[in-house]
Amino acid sequence: PVYHAQELAAGANPLTWTPHIGTDFDPWRSDGRVPYLLAALAIRLGLAGTAAIRLTLALALALGAWGMYVWARRRLSVQAALVAALAYTFLPTTLSILYVRGAVGEAWIWALAPWLLWGITAGLKGSCLGQLVMAIAVALLLWSQAGLAILAIVPAALLLLVMPGKRARTAIALAAGIAIGLLGLIPWLRTPGVGPNPAYGDHFLYLFQLLLPQWGHGVSQKGWQDTLSFQVGAIVLGLALLSAYGWWSRESNRPSGHLISLAWGVVLALSLLTLGFTAPLWRITGMSRLLTYPWQLLVIVAPWVSLLAGSAIDLIPSLDARPRWAALVGLVILVSYPYLAPRYTQIKPRPRPVAILGENQIALVDAEVTGEIRASSTVTVTLTWQALKPMDLDYTVFIHIVDEQNQIKAQRDKQPQDGQHPTNAWSVGEIVIDPHPIPLPADLPTGRYHINLGMYDWRTGQRLRVGDTNFVRLEP
């Protein structure tokens, strides 16, 4: 994300620009331009690239929490709306997006979805402001991550159908927002994408994963041993079940029955769509074209299940008492406290990577040369790598010191970190500091030298592609 924001800040055309540095672009599944435009603006105002991305995520977090509160407040009491907003903010899904995956597009889907729902609810009451906010939110959703946005708009449209009010005007505003969003996507849709994820069917969840309180790092793995957290959240799920009990027993009629029924329908339907037995439905409808993984639907589930959690305060009057309500507020936060543990890195990346190796497999984040190239000395080339995709092969790093005629005068061929950390053991996103000391011969003549480096498969000698060539040239 830092590289993408830097590229936009450097003057790339925001209408035709696509995220492509270290990632495979797809018009439906890639992060949209909204978060990167905000980060690029921050960079132009003087922030570093990493600070700009953090600011973009922080703005999304604040906007989403605020939007969830104002939407819930349309139907719930102040206490219930606050619980709903806190539940939304501290969901494991939310924290995973921010602290594990760093998915800026999904973060803004999370931030804008409650405003779409608030706009529909307010618009049905005749609010022109609500209808305007809804149209803007829809367009921005489509420009944040188009495929996920489409699937978020569907339950929002159902809200428009089941709730009473001025449906015609609100539907026109919704259609206008969708039209504006799709028009803005035209340049992206003209750009060839990589197509659907071929391993999509390997990432369906098992039911227990929606309840399993684990917290892993890295990217999603195939099968039931995936270490990412997909849990709904114990407190949120418990409060949602209490709301179902309160609604069924009719202890209070403050929240709308239609809204609660729809929320339960959306939560159950979308949660079931993340499970493996629904794979034929994904194939028949073609919905898999819109997402990278089926569990991304949990981002859309988040506002609806949070609304249900908050509604328990109104549906069960005994929970509204001050000590109990305060305890619930504390529990919502404390239960998620173990997940507020991001893994940091101290690397400050350049505006662009030094090089991308292979098919967006490895980024050479930095390359530092220390020492003089002269007879009988030692030059150390310290490489900073980042894994962009899982790798099955243990590639060998080659470093050649060459003269003006490209004759090799000294070289080193070694797996990363002196063979202690091969590439097939790298985790996606991992930063690897890889120093390579190179002794120079005693008869090295004085002159101008270059350093060529790259990676190759030691079994075949086949080098990883670097742009139009197969090596990176450094000028020490």
Salt bridges, closest charged atoms under 4 A:
GLU7 OE2 - HIS20 NE2 3.43
GLU7 OE2 - ARG352 NH1 3.10
ASP24 OD2 - LYS389 NZ 2.76
ASP26 OD2 - ARG29 NE 3.82
ASP26 OD2 - ARG289 NH1 2.91
GLU106 OE2 - ARG101 NH2 2.58
ASP202 OD2 - LYS222 NZ 3.64
ASP314 OD1 - ARG254 NH1 3.81
GLU359 OE2 - ARG465 NH2 3.02
ASP366 OD1 - ARG350 NH2 2.64
GLU372 OE1 - ARG374 NE 3.32
ASP403 OD2 - LYS409 NZ 3.85
GLU404 OE2 - ARG448 NE 3.81
GLU404 OE2 - HIS450 NE2 2.93
ASP418 OD1 - ARG412 NH2 3.25
ASP418 OD1 - LYS414 NZ 3.89
GLU430 OE2 - HIS421 NE2 2.81
ASP434 OD2 - HIS436 NE2 2.60
ASP457 OD2 - ARG459 NH2 3.02
GLU475 OE1 - ARG448 NH2 3.42
GLU475 OE1 - HIS450 ND1 2.69
